[in-house]
Structures are given as C-alpha cells and as structure tokens.
Amino acid sequence: MPSLRVAASVVLLLLTLAPPEAAAQQRNLTFKIHNFTTKVDHFSYRNNDTFQMRYIVADQYWDRKRGLILFYPGNEMRIEPFVVLCGTGLGTFLDYSCLPNIDITASLCPTEKNPSRQDLEHMSYLSSEQAMADYAALLTWLKDNLEGAKNCKVVAIGGSYGGMLAALMRVKYPYIVEAALASSAPFRMFPGLGSCDRYYRGVTEAFEKSSLGCSKDVSRTWTVLDKLGSTPEGCKTLQETFRTCQLLEPSNYPDFRNWIRHTYSVLATINYPFAVMYRGLLPARPVKKACAIIRGGMDTEERMVHAVADVVKMLYNSTGNNSCNNIYPTANMHAYKFQRCTELIHPTCTDGVNDMFYPQEWDAEKFAERCRERFGVTPEFDSMLKKYPIPDFQAASQIFFTDGDKDPWAALGLGHAPTFRTRYHVIEGAAHHVDLQFAHRDDPWPFRKARSFAKRVISNWIQRLP
C-alpha cells in the first residue's frame, strides 16, 4: 500500500528563498540522493507495507571524528524546494565556524495525485507521528551504517512547521536528537491558544511598520475590488488586469480576494532586507516596495486596481514568464490541506477594523463540514495539544526557540523559554526564520548576533553531553 508520506534528507541545507550570491555557496555543495526503506505504518502490527523514503545528504564538510549530524525535518511541501531552504540552518553553524557537521533534511511530501475522499486510506498515514517515526528510523539507521556516525550527536534544525517538527523530535525522541533549533515555530496557532485574529493583525503590523499609513491604503483597495467583484463585467476586468488562469465570476470572487490577501501574507513573511529568489527575484524589503506601489495608485480607482495587480506580479510573476496567475494552490499543497483538517488546524479571522483586510469570521462548524466534504475526516480541534506538550513543553530541554519581531507568525510563537533548560531569542528586524539562512552581506547585526548566539548555546549543550 503506497503512502502519501515521502521524506527527503539533506546533510547540507540551503534555501528556497536564497539570496542571489548564495548560489556560489550552493555550487560548492554536492547533494547525494538516497532511498531508505521504512514502514508505511509505524504504529500498527497489522500493516507491514513499506515505502521508499528519499533523503538527500551533503557531507563534504563533515568531520567523521567529531562532527555533528544536522537534521532538517522538512516542511509541508515537497523536499526539492526546501533543499535550498534547508541550508539555511547551516547558516547558523557553517558561517560561524562551528563544529564540522553533516546535515540531513526530511520532509512530508504528497504524491502528485490530488487527494480525494477515495484516498483517505492512504492519506490517513500523513501525520506528524508517522513522519517523526520515519525520521527516527532513518537517523538510527544512518548512525548504525554511516561510517563515523555511530557516536555523532544529532541537532534537529527547522523553520516554521519544520521548526515545530524539530522541537517535537527533541521531545519525542530525546535519545536520538540531542538538541534542536526551532525557528519561527507557531506553536500557539492551534484552537484554544489565542484569538483567531492574531496572524492577520501581525501581517497588518508588518506593513504599517514598513511604511506609515500603508495598512490604511491597502484597506481602501478592498472596497474597489469588492465593487468590481460583484458583477460579471467587473470580474472580467479583474481577470484581465490580474491575468488570472481562472475565469473570474462573482461566485469565485471570494477565492480571488483570499488569494490577494495571501499575497500580502507571503510578502510579510519573507520581508527580508536583501533580494531573494521566489518564483523570480523578489526585491529587498518587499513590503516597503509593495506599500510604495499601492500608495502610488491611490488617486483613482482604476490605478488602485492596477497597483494591487503590480504587487501580485512582484511576488508571483516578476519575470513575466507566466502566461497567467493561478489563484488556487498547486497540487502539492493538497496534502497540506488535509493536515490542516487533521493536525495543523489554524483558526484565522479578520474584521477590517483592527487589520487591513475585510471581515471574515472563523466558523469551526463550517470548517469541519468542509473537511468532511473534501477529505471525509472530522477535525479533532485539540489533537495536537493531547499528543504533544504544547505550548508548555513541560520537562523539555536543549531546544533553542527563535522568532523575528517583524514576522507575522511571531504572534503565534511561544514568546518565551518554556523551561529553564530551553532558550528563547527574539531577532530584531527579522521576518520568517531568517536565522536559518546563510550569512548575507546585507545582514544587520541582530541577524548575525542571533546565529552566533544559537551556535554558542547549542554547542555548549552538545559539549556537555557524555
């Protein structure tokens, strides 16, 4: 029975959002792709099926006598984009001449096939427990079979959902993972751990901090877009202006509007002080750039619409190579949507008053009904809180948590060190898991300080171990 879990591991991770000059560093890395046979179901004695888990290793900087194994547990999409993103974690260690290391990365990865209710038998294996059991099996096998790895210490490094998995690997498998760096891990995203408006208020604050008055400008554009979206003729104008792949009609205008909102969300998340590659070259400080574009089009309604379209183009089609813009997620996000219905439930809402968006309530019953219709599953809203010690992390040790104060996800982070044997650090001026990236010539001092601090703390933890 095939599983929808596929993992990949990398010994030297880079970045999907890599600065252009990071390409030179990447060219010096040799990635080796391997397969590891592991169980589809680690927790049942009835299913003995196996599947091939891909893992990627880059070990040319590894000192077999005293090196670390740096393990990146991946994120919610295919591993290929995160192979670049992962090396980010090495920015903390390589760029500051830490212990020589080997680095491994793994990721949950859906198949190309769009999941449907008929796939529930396979989708049911897509869970954090199964993924971490995959990782534990892989790491154990590597230490037993990789020359020089038997006594190596393992440091799990991850950002965002990968940061959550890194910390949870340390909690669940402390005898395999000796320390963890969890960057921008939104452990307070789950139902019952805060109000549903925190994330989009964070996005709004990111825009307002970048350019005073910008959030009000963005807020004004929704009235114009909504007016166009209410008629077939207006939707045609939006379709032509935004060059959407889909035919826009009043019936799917809410999806279009959510796509625009997501654009602002992504820009706030990757609001770095240097240019990065994201479906093309995204300029440095993209939120400030977006604010300037919006402000330049505020004199007429037509120019407002074109300004918003230019912001979308900056993110998704800066090269102009795409013939159209898809307002719906690509196929490899469908498995993540399944997890959004099972484990990664994140209530969000906006009111248009305390944020720069439009009123949209969180309705748990409607959310559950959509999950049942799409996947045949009923959300268990407190499942993650029952399975793991979230958010208190009782008895956790040797986990270094970080958040950036310009990252909208920081509002969902822990906000403190949960125990005296863990550390927490806020990175001034930082967006989403910037500390995992290789050092950049335009890095402000707080970025460099954060990497150095994490390296020093984690190194001390490791060196005190027997």
PyMOL commands that set and color helices and strands:
alter all, ss='L'
color gray80, all
select helices_A, chain A and resi 22-27+79-86+89-96+117-123+128-145+161-172+198-210+214-229+232-242+253-269+286-295+301-316+331-342+364-375+383-387+408-412+434-436+445-463
alter helices_A, ss='H'
color red, helices_A
select strands_A, chain A and resi 32-39+50-58+68-72+101-105+154-159+179-183+276-277+281-282+399-404+423-427
alter strands_A, ss='S'
color yellow, strands_A
deselect
rebuild
show_as cartoon
